Amino acid sequence: MLRNNPGMTWKVNGITGGDSTVAIAAKGLYAAPAIITDSHSVKVTATSIVVPSVPALARVTFDNFLAMLAAYR
């Protein structure tokens, strides 16, 4: 499992460990932003330190749950 591999480098939007709005821990635990940004998504990349030429990439998309509830009323 990638999340438990200490031999990984984790990035959010190309920034190792993320930034002040979105963050990912050294073991891959991602913390979503408190406020959803205009882009509504981030790119999470996991790169093996042993084989850096084969990164794994995931696009994480945020939905505003309260707005979705209001739309379905």
Order of alpha helices (4+ residues) and beta strands (2+ residues): beta-beta-beta-beta-beta-beta-alpha
